[in-house]
Amino acid sequence: MANERLRASISAKGETIQSVAAHVGVDPKTVERWITKDRTPHRGHRWKTAGFLGADEVYLWPTVTQQAETASTSELITYYPHRGAVPAHLWSSLIENARSHVEILVYAGLFLFDGHPDLADQLAEKATAGAQIRILLGDPDSEMVRQRGDEEGIGGDLAARARITRRYLQPALATPGVEVRLHDTILYNSIYRFDDDILVNPHVLGAPAGQNPVLHFRYIPGARTFRHYMKSFDYAWEQASAS
């Protein structure tokens, strides 16, 4: 039985068997067998192919589902019952050691900047060294921020916190590679990504973010949880407006 998902994905991206083979580093006949004989490639070849085609490897090769589920479970490092339980040294370590990506999705996230007064300078330094810095703050004039402030019982204070965070970031904004956008989405989770580590703070209706659990994940190739949350970040980023 042929792998029609792989065939269709190659066609949809405007690629060919030859271009896929060249990217992955295999013979075109090998890619042909992946399609016509539904052969499942080695793990490294699956990852390269899926990344090249912008597809999930489990979609292209459903037989690896169990392996992906096991890897995804392994991505969870630990669980904290509330944000205050996250050790201060963990935040500092993640910030300090990030080299390629710092990506944050919050309404305000003021606690992070209050706890790390040099954070704006650190982000600028990392961007200068080549890191991608993307910060998504809640639009203080949006209905979603107003509604969330009411739900948390702090009213307009949430919008004020978002404005303060934006002010804290001001010194870094002139640095190429530091981008800040404003969003007005319903924020189901706050997301803090530092290279291959991500802290996810789910939001609970009626409770401030600081009182809600935090999940710490670390990316494992072939797993889906880290990538799943970053797809959410990218979706919010595309919908957001320039700060």
N, C-alpha and C positions, 0 to 999 in steps of 0.2 A: 504494500500500500504506500503510495507516494505521500510525502510530507507537503501538503498543499499550503499549509500555513507559512512554511519557510519560502516556498516558491512565490506566494503572494506578497510576502513582506519584501523580498528582493525586488519584485516588480514595482511595488508601491513606492519604494525609495528611489526608483529610477536607476537601480544598480543591475549588475549582471553576475552570472556565476563567476566570470573571470575577475571582476572587481572584488567580489567577496573573497575569492581565493587569494588574491594578491594581498588584501588587507590582513587576512588571517595567517597567511604564510603556508598555504597548502596547495596541492595541485588542483586545478579546476575539476578534474575527474572525481576528486574526493568530495567536493561540494555537490557534484551531480549525484553521487551515491547517497549523500545526506537527503537529497530530494527524492530521487526516483526509488530508492530502496529503503527510505525512512531510517537511515543509519543515525545513531546518536553520537555526535562527536565527543572527543575528550573534553574535559571540563574547561581547560584554557581556551580551546577553540570555540566552545559554546559562548563563553563570555565575550570573546572578541567579536564573534558574529553578531550576538545580540546587541552589543554596544554599537557596532557599525550600523546596524539596521534600526536602532532606536526601539528595540522590542524587548520584552521580558523573555528570558530563556525558557521559563516554564511554559509560556505560550507557544514558543517555537518547538519545544520538545517536552510535551506533557509527561513523559515517562520519568523526568527528573524531579517531579513534584515532591516526592518523599524526601529526597536529598535536600531540596530547597527549604522544605519545612523544618528539617533538622537544623540546617544552617541558620535559619531565621530565629529559631528558639535560642540558639547559641549567641545571637547578637545581644541579648539582654544581659547586661552586666549586673545591675542591681536595681532595686526599687526603694524609693524613699516615701514615707507616708505623707510628708508635706515638704514644701520647698525649703523651709527652715532646717530640715534634717540633712539637706545636702551639705557636706562639709565645705567650709570656706576654702580650705586648701585645694579642694577639687576644682572649684571655679577658677582659682588662681592658676593652678597647674594647666588646665585646659586652655586658658587664655594665653599663658606664657608659651606653651609648646606648639600652638597652632602655627603652621607654616604656609599652608596653601588656601585654607578657607575659614572664614568666620562669617556665619550667616545666622541672623537672629530675626525671629518673627514674634512680635509682642504687640500689646496695646501701648504699654509704657516701658516696662522693664527697668524702672527707675532704681530698683534695689541693686542691680548689677553695676550701675554707674556710681551710685552712692558708696557701694562697697569697694569699688576700684576707681579711685579718683583720677588715676592716670590712664584710664582705659582708652580715651580718645587718642592720646598720644601713642599708645601701644598699637592701636588699630592703624594709625597713619604710618608707623614704622613698618608694620607687617605689609601694608599695601606697597610701600616703597620697595620692600624686598621681594615683591611679586605675588603676594597673597591677594585673593579676591575677598573683599569685604562688602557684604550686602546686609543692610539693616532695614527691616520693615517695622515702622511704627504706626500705631493707630492714628488716623486723621482726627485731630482733636475737634474738628467741626462736623464730624460725621454723626449720623444717627446711631450707628452701631456702637461708637464709643459712649455716646450719651446713654444708650440703653444699658450697656454693660456697667457703667458707673452707677446707674439706678439699681441694677440687680445686686451689685456688691454693697449697696448702701452708702456709697461715698459720693453719689451725684456727680457734679462737675469737677470734683477733685481728680478723677481719672484723666479727663482731658488736660487738666493742669499738669499732671505728671507727665503726660506725653509731650507737652510743650517743653517741660524742664529737661527731659531726656534729649529732645532735639537740640536744646541749647548746649547741653553738655557735649554733644557730638560736633558742634560747630567748628572747633579747631581742626578737626580731621577732614572736613568736607572739601577743602582745597587740594587734598592729596589725591592724585589719580589712583583709581582702584578702590576708593572708598565711595560707596553709593548708599544713599538713604532714600527710601520711598515711603509714602503714606498710603495706608490701605483702609478700606471701610468694610472689610469682610467680617462675617461672624467668625470669631476666633475660637475654634474648638480646642486648640492646643497652642500653647506658646512653645516655640522651637528654638533651641540654642545649639548650633552646629559648630564644632571646632575640629576641622580636618575629618578624621574618621569616627569621631565621637559625637553623639547627639543626645542632648537632654530634652525630654518631652514632658511638658507640664500640662496635663489635661485640665480643662476648665469645667467646673461643676456649677450648675445653676444656683445662684444665690450665695456662693462662697467666693471670697477673694482668691486670686491665683496663688498667693502665698500659702493658703491653707490646703491646697490640693496636692495630690501625689506627683512625684517626678520619677520618670523612667529613664535610665541611662542605657543607651544602646551603643555598640561599637560595630562598625561595618565589617561584614564578612562577605567576600566575593561569592556570588551565587545566591545569597540570602535576599529577602525582600523588605524587611521592616525598615531599615535605614533608608533605603531607596524610596519606600512608600511615603515616608514622612517628608522626604526632600521633594518628591513630586508635589506634595501639598504646598511646600514653601514656594516652589517654582510657579505654581498656579497663582498663588497670592501675589507673587512678584510681578507677574505679567498683568495682573488686574490693577496694580497700584499705580499711583501717580508720583511724579518727581517731587521731592521735598522742597 
